[in-house]
């Protein structure tokens, strides 16, 4: 039997993952002296309340090698094949850690695939892979690989503050950008990096620009359009209207939660879709 292992950056709850037959390793989150496991003892509402009120900037942590070891060993003992889909190796060291544990333990039943993505883009891969675990493992990996190459994420960030606090942006630049109400537009690149592709003055202009990045005629309708937000969904619902979709055409509207929220802050918005296959 093929089973799927992922991490909590894919924003699938533990309860739903259990129903789908997916094992989710919770990522770590630290606020000062307080430590949490994402989705286990801290939820999105509690996280954003702390983020907006707490002077301590939170930090995230990847799964420990032992957490991978325990799951790999259990799969081997059960005679299962394990497909591991974690957030991008360009964003976290979790992928390299999983590969190391696999090689050290000689787990031939474990396949670690570098998704080169995160958040609901990763969720898309995980959900669709879980529907196809009846396929041979090589066919399943080929399917995931094709889906990843066609999946796109475009988003807007409301503030540069959290990118600066996380060391991903010069503090002076972030301060000037915040004062000028500069709103960055971002993508998850084909290489698995978070890239800024533009900046706009003001939220309305930024939302309009993100909406214009999608070509509805080029969407693979099998997967639809998934919308994302952090803390407050108002900007994402405005994005839905700008894109020209009806509310009942949304596959899902997902709160990004603590792990991604740590790095982008509240009021982010965006979407994920899959391009049609080229003939």
MOTA-V7038 format. One record per backbone hydrogen bond with DSSP energy under -0.5 kcal/mol. CO is the residue of the C=O (numbers start at 1). NH is the residue of the N-H. E is the energy in kcal/mol with one decimal. If there is no record, write none. Layout:
CO&NH&E  CO&NH&E
//
This chain:
1&81&-2.9  3&83&-2.9  4&23&-2.6  5&85&-3.2  6&25&-2.7  7&10&-1.7  8&11&-1.6  11&13&-0.5  13&17&-2.8  14&18&-2.0  15&19&-1.5  16&20&-1.9  17&21&-0.8  17&22&-3.3  18&21&-0.6  21&4&-0.8  22&24&-0.6  23&6&-2.6  23&25&-0.5  24&26&-0.6  25&8&-1.8  27&38&-3.0  28&61&-2.0  29&36&-3.0  30&32&-0.6  30&59&-2.0  31&34&-2.8  34&31&-3.0  36&29&-2.2  36&38&-0.5  37&40&-2.4  37&41&-1.8  37&42&-0.7  42&39&-1.7  43&47&-2.4  44&48&-2.6  45&49&-1.6  46&50&-2.0  47&51&-2.8  48&52&-2.2  49&53&-1.1  50&54&-3.2  55&57&-0.5  59&30&-2.8  61&28&-2.3  64&67&-0.6  64&68&-1.3  65&69&-2.8  66&70&-2.8  67&71&-1.4  68&72&-2.9  69&73&-2.6  70&74&-1.8  71&75&-2.1  72&76&-2.2  73&77&-2.4  74&78&-1.9  75&79&-0.7  75&80&-2.7  76&79&-0.7  81&3&-2.9  81&83&-0.5  82&84&-0.6  82&111&-3.1  83&5&-2.5  83&85&-0.6  84&86&-0.6  84&113&-2.4  85&7&-0.5  86&115&-0.7  88&91&-1.5  88&92&-2.0  93&97&-2.1  94&98&-2.6  95&99&-2.4  96&100&-2.3  97&101&-2.3  98&102&-2.4  99&103&-2.5  100&104&-2.8  101&105&-2.3  102&106&-0.6  102&107&-2.2  106&108&-1.5  107&110&-1.5  109&82&-2.6  110&112&-0.5  111&84&-3.3  111&113&-0.7  113&86&-0.8  113&115&-1.0  117&88&-2.3  118&121&-1.4  118&122&-1.1  119&122&-0.8  119&123&-2.2  120&124&-1.8  121&125&-1.4  122&126&-2.6  123&127&-3.1  124&128&-2.3  125&129&-2.3  126&130&-2.2  127&131&-1.1  129&132&-1.5  130&133&-0.7  132&135&-2.0  133&2&-0.6  136&140&-2.3  137&141&-2.4  138&142&-1.8  139&143&-2.2  140&144&-2.5  141&145&-2.5  142&146&-2.2  143&147&-2.4  144&148&-2.6  145&149&-1.8  146&150&-1.1  147&151&-1.1  150&275&-2.9  152&273&-1.8  153&188&-1.0  154&271&-2.4  155&186&-2.8  156&269&-1.9  160&164&-1.8  161&165&-2.2  162&166&-1.8  163&168&-2.8  163&169&-0.6  164&167&-1.7  170&174&-2.4  171&175&-2.4  172&176&-2.3  173&177&-2.6  174&178&-2.5  175&179&-2.1  176&180&-2.0  177&182&-3.1  178&181&-1.0  181&202&-2.8  182&184&-0.5  183&200&-2.2  184&157&-2.3  185&197&-2.6  185&198&-1.0  186&155&-2.3  187&189&-0.7  187&195&-2.1  189&192&-1.7  193&189&-2.8  193&195&-0.8  195&187&-2.0  195&197&-0.6  198&185&-3.1  200&183&-3.3  200&202&-0.8  202&206&-1.7  203&207&-2.9  204&208&-2.1  205&209&-1.9  206&210&-2.3  207&211&-2.4  208&212&-1.5  210&213&-1.3  211&214&-1.1  214&216&-0.7  215&218&-2.0  216&219&-1.0  218&276&-2.1  219&221&-0.9  220&223&-1.8  220&224&-1.0  224&274&-0.5  225&251&-2.0  225&252&-0.7  226&272&-2.8  227&254&-2.7  228&270&-1.3  229&256&-3.0  230&232&-2.3  230&267&-3.1  233&237&-2.2  234&238&-1.9  235&239&-1.9  236&240&-2.1  237&241&-1.8  238&242&-2.3  239&243&-2.6  240&244&-1.5  240&245&-2.0  246&249&-2.1  247&250&-1.3  249&225&-0.5  252&227&-2.7  254&229&-2.2  256&260&-0.6  257&261&-2.1  258&262&-1.8  259&263&-0.5  260&263&-1.2  260&264&-1.5  261&265&-2.3  268&230&-1.3  269&156&-3.0  270&228&-2.2  271&154&-2.0  272&226&-2.8  273&152&-2.9  274&220&-3.6
//
